[in-house]
Amino acid sequence: MSMILLTGASGFIGRALAARLLADGHRLRLALRSPPPKDLPSVGVFHFTGLDGGTDWSGALAGIETVVHCAGRAHIMKETAADPLGEFRRCNVDGSARLAGQAARADVRRFVFVSTAKVWGEQTPPGQPFTVDTVPAPADPYAVSKLEAERAVAASGADSGMETVIVRPPLVYGPGVKANFLRLMQWIARGRPIPLVDTGSRRSLVARDNLVDLLARCVNHPLAANQILPVSDGEDLPMPALLRQLGEALGKPARTIRAPAWLLKGGARLLGRQAMADRLCASLQIDIGHTRRLLDWSPPLSIGEALAQTAADFLAHSQG
């Protein structure tokens, strides 16, 4: 089994991935800016204070065969930086380039980078999903920085022979999820009506356990080398069906009302909920056929199972 350096192991994805990699028998070194999660057994830890072009990873990379890079500046709900793109570039681009460059010089065999489906854009026409061959069109500073980081990582690999793997997930949900998905569950649980626009839109999502399963496969699968891999749950639900399933899992049927698009988007903008309105109105579909065929991989959890697990965790913590 591999000796793996995992960044971002205290985060929503990284924490679950660390547990999975340990269960698979890998040896781990965690790169963290905070204390290690209490639910992980004793593993090697490399503490760093900041993720940027000046971070020295040499002390973390000795003996490492594979790097899985989950750390980064995430999409910000309420941005406060005077120069958001500059901040994203400092962390996501400069930080990732520095890590990949030092990994290549340390003879790391493979570098797995967790990117985002947002590098393709914010929405798709219904029935015309993003594919691995879709030309990127990032629309916000976060997505721009992730695409630039992908290219920096790939360049380090091309220059050195280090294998690189780029994984592009859409919105990730699961037990303990925060941000918009948490707000949606809270809204349904409180019985508040959700305005919907009948656009025929469908959304690709990915359960954290499905993403973790793919990342664990990317560590060693020979055909993952130097690939861009789309990932999702493999089932794109219309928004009414997603809300219905989520409501059933919460034991609180989702209350939906039909509204014109201009009213929904205008009201959401006033309330600072533009991102949620976009998810209720627009399609964002991802074709994972390339990933399925190449790695002989399928999401182990159905979307129904994953929603049920997410809702159960939400109910346990909201009522505990």
C-alpha positions in Angstrom: 0.0 0.0 0.0 1.0 3.6 -0.6 2.5 6.2 1.7 0.2 9.1 1.1 0.4 12.8 2.0 -3.2 14.1 2.4 -3.8 17.9 2.6 -7.1 19.3 4.0 -7.7 16.2 6.2 -9.7 18.3 8.7 -12.2 19.4 6.1 -15.5 18.0 5.0 -14.0 15.8 2.2 -10.6 15.3 3.7 -11.7 13.9 7.0 -13.8 11.2 5.3 -11.1 10.4 2.8 -8.5 10.0 5.6 -10.6 7.4 7.3 -11.2 5.5 4.0 -7.5 5.5 3.1 -6.6 4.2 6.5 -9.3 1.5 6.2 -7.8 0.5 2.9 -4.5 -0.1 4.5 -2.6 2.9 3.3 -0.1 4.8 5.5 -0.9 8.5 5.9 0.7 11.7 6.7 -1.7 14.6 7.2 -0.9 18.1 6.2 -2.9 20.4 8.5 -3.2 23.9 9.7 -5.3 22.9 12.7 -5.2 20.0 15.2 -5.9 16.5 13.6 -9.5 15.2 13.8 -10.1 13.3 17.0 -11.8 10.5 15.2 -8.6 9.5 13.3 -6.1 7.1 14.9 -2.5 8.3 15.4 -0.9 9.2 12.1 2.0 11.3 11.0 1.1 15.1 10.9 2.8 17.9 9.1 1.7 21.3 10.4 1.8 24.3 8.1 0.7 27.8 8.7 -0.4 29.0 5.3 -1.1 27.7 1.8 0.7 29.8 -0.8 3.7 30.0 -3.0 6.1 30.3 0.0 5.0 27.1 1.9 7.9 24.7 2.3 6.6 21.1 1.9 10.0 19.4 2.0 9.4 18.1 5.6 6.1 16.6 4.6 7.2 14.8 1.3 10.0 12.5 2.5 9.0 8.9 1.6 5.7 10.0 0.1 4.5 8.0 -3.0 1.2 9.8 -3.6 -0.1 13.3 -2.7 -3.9 13.9 -2.5 -4.5 17.6 -2.4 -7.8 18.6 -0.9 -6.8 21.8 0.9 -7.5 25.2 -0.6 -9.5 28.3 -0.4 -13.1 27.2 -0.9 -15.9 29.0 -2.6 -16.9 31.9 -0.3 -20.6 32.5 0.5 -20.1 36.1 1.6 -16.8 37.3 0.1 -15.0 40.0 2.1 -11.6 40.2 0.4 -10.9 43.4 -1.5 -9.3 41.3 -4.3 -11.1 37.9 -4.3 -9.3 36.6 -7.4 -5.9 37.5 -5.9 -6.7 35.7 -2.7 -7.9 32.6 -4.5 -4.8 32.6 -6.7 -2.5 33.0 -3.7 -3.9 29.9 -2.0 -5.3 27.7 -4.8 -2.9 28.5 -7.6 0.4 29.5 -6.0 -0.1 27.0 -3.1 -0.9 24.1 -5.3 1.9 24.9 -7.8 4.4 25.0 -4.9 3.2 21.7 -3.5 3.2 20.0 -6.9 6.6 21.4 -7.8 8.2 20.2 -4.6 6.4 16.8 -4.9 7.9 16.3 -8.3 11.4 17.1 -7.1 10.8 14.7 -4.2 10.1 11.9 -6.7 6.4 11.6 -5.7 4.8 9.1 -8.1 1.3 10.5 -8.3 -0.5 13.8 -7.5 -4.3 13.7 -7.1 -5.9 17.1 -7.2 -9.5 17.8 -6.1 -10.8 20.5 -8.4 -14.4 21.5 -9.2 -16.9 21.1 -11.9 -17.3 24.9 -11.9 -14.3 25.1 -14.1 -16.6 24.1 -17.0 -19.1 26.9 -16.1 -22.2 27.5 -13.9 -25.0 25.7 -15.9 -25.8 23.5 -18.8 -28.7 23.4 -21.3 -31.1 20.6 -20.2 -29.9 17.3 -21.6 -26.5 18.7 -22.7 -24.2 17.8 -19.8 -20.6 18.8 -19.3 -18.2 16.1 -20.5 -14.5 15.5 -20.0 -14.0 17.2 -23.4 -16.1 20.4 -22.6 -14.0 23.5 -23.0 -13.6 25.2 -19.6 -15.4 28.5 -19.0 -15.0 29.4 -15.4 -17.4 32.2 -14.3 -16.2 33.3 -10.9 -12.8 33.8 -9.1 -13.0 30.5 -7.3 -13.4 28.5 -10.5 -10.8 30.6 -12.4 -8.3 29.8 -9.6 -9.1 26.1 -9.7 -8.6 25.9 -13.4 -5.3 27.7 -13.1 -4.3 25.4 -10.3 -5.1 22.3 -12.5 -2.9 23.6 -15.2 0.0 24.3 -12.8 -0.3 20.8 -11.3 -0.4 19.3 -14.8 2.6 21.3 -15.9 4.7 20.0 -12.9 3.8 16.5 -13.9 4.6 17.0 -17.6 8.0 18.5 -16.7 9.0 15.7 -14.3 7.1 12.5 -15.2 5.0 12.7 -12.0 1.5 11.3 -12.8 -1.3 13.8 -12.2 -5.0 13.1 -11.7 -7.6 15.9 -11.7 -11.0 15.2 -10.2 -13.9 17.6 -10.9 -16.9 17.2 -8.5 -20.1 19.3 -8.5 -21.7 20.3 -5.2 -20.7 17.7 -2.5 -23.2 16.7 0.2 -23.3 14.2 2.9 -23.5 13.9 6.7 -22.3 17.2 8.2 -22.7 19.2 5.0 -22.8 23.0 5.4 -23.6 26.1 3.3 -26.5 26.0 0.8 -27.3 22.3 1.2 -27.7 22.7 4.9 -29.8 25.8 4.4 -32.1 23.8 2.1 -32.6 21.1 4.7 -33.3 23.7 7.3 -35.8 25.3 5.0 -37.6 22.0 4.4 -37.5 20.9 8.0 -39.2 24.2 9.1 -42.0 23.7 6.6 -41.2 26.8 4.7 -42.4 26.9 1.1 -39.8 26.7 -1.7 -40.5 28.6 -4.9 -39.8 26.6 -8.0 -39.6 27.5 -11.7 -40.7 24.9 -14.1 -37.7 24.9 -16.4 -37.0 21.2 -16.7 -33.7 21.8 -15.0 -31.6 18.9 -13.6 -28.7 19.0 -11.2 -25.7 16.7 -10.8 -24.6 16.3 -7.2 -22.1 14.0 -5.6 -22.4 12.3 -2.2 -19.2 12.7 -0.2 -18.9 8.9 0.1 -19.1 8.5 -3.7 -16.4 11.1 -4.2 -14.2 9.5 -1.5 -14.6 6.1 -3.2 -13.4 7.6 -6.5 -10.5 9.4 -4.9 -9.4 6.2 -3.2 -9.4 4.4 -6.5 -7.4 7.2 -8.1 -4.5 6.6 -5.6 -3.3 3.5 -7.4 -5.4 2.8 -10.5 -2.9 2.7 -13.4 -5.4 4.2 -15.9 -6.1 7.2 -13.8 -2.7 8.6 -14.6 -2.8 12.0 -16.3 -6.6 12.1 -16.6 -9.3 14.6 -15.9 -12.2 12.7 -14.2 -15.7 14.0 -13.9 -17.6 12.7 -10.9 -21.2 12.7 -9.7 -23.8 10.4 -8.3 -24.6 9.3 -11.8 -28.3 10.3 -11.5 -29.4 13.9 -12.4 -32.7 14.6 -10.7 -35.1 17.4 -11.6 -35.3 19.8 -8.7 -38.9 18.9 -7.7 -37.8 15.2 -7.4 -34.7 16.1 -5.4 -36.8 18.2 -3.0 -39.3 15.4 -2.7 -36.7 12.8 -1.9 -35.0 15.1 0.6 -38.3 15.9 2.2 -39.2 12.2 2.6 -35.8 11.6 4.1 -36.4 14.4 6.6 -39.9 13.2 7.4 -41.2 16.6 6.3 -42.7 16.8 2.8 -41.2 19.6 0.9 -43.6 22.4 0.2 -43.1 23.9 -3.2 -44.8 26.7 -5.0 -44.5 27.7 -8.6 -43.0 31.2 -9.3 -41.8 33.0 -12.4 -38.0 33.0 -12.8 -37.7 36.8 -12.6 -39.5 36.9 -9.3 -37.5 34.0 -7.8 -34.1 35.4 -8.8 -35.0 39.0 -7.9 -36.2 38.0 -4.4 -33.2 35.8 -3.9 -30.8 38.6 -4.9 -32.4 40.9 -2.3 -32.1 38.3 0.4 -28.5 37.4 -0.5 -29.5 33.9 -1.7 -28.6 34.2 -5.4 -26.6 30.9 -5.4 -29.5 29.0 -4.0 -31.9 30.5 -6.6 -29.5 29.5 -9.4 -29.5 25.9 -8.1 -33.3 25.9 -8.1 -33.6 27.3 -11.6 -30.7 26.2 -13.7 -29.4 22.9 -14.9 -25.9 21.7 -14.2 -25.4 18.1 -15.5 -22.1 16.2 -15.7 -21.5 13.1 -17.8 -19.4 10.7 -15.9 -19.2 8.1 -18.7 -15.5 8.7 -19.2 -14.8 8.0 -15.5 -17.0 4.9 -15.4 -15.4 3.3 -18.5 -11.8 4.2 -17.8 -11.7 3.1 -14.2 -14.6 0.5 -14.2 -16.1 2.6 -11.5 -19.7 3.3 -10.4 -20.9 5.4 -7.5 -21.4 2.9 -4.6 -24.3 4.9 -3.1 -27.5 5.8 -4.9 -28.7 9.3 -4.5 -31.6 8.1 -2.4 -29.3 6.3 0.0 -27.0 9.3 0.2 -29.8 11.7 0.9 -31.2 9.5 3.6 -27.8 9.4 5.3 -27.4 13.1 5.1 -30.9 13.8 6.4 -30.4 11.3 9.3 -27.3 13.1 10.4 -29.0 16.5 10.1 -31.9 15.3 12.3 -29.7 13.7 14.8 -27.7 16.9 15.3 -30.6 19.3 15.1 -32.5 17.5 17.7 -29.6 16.4 19.9 
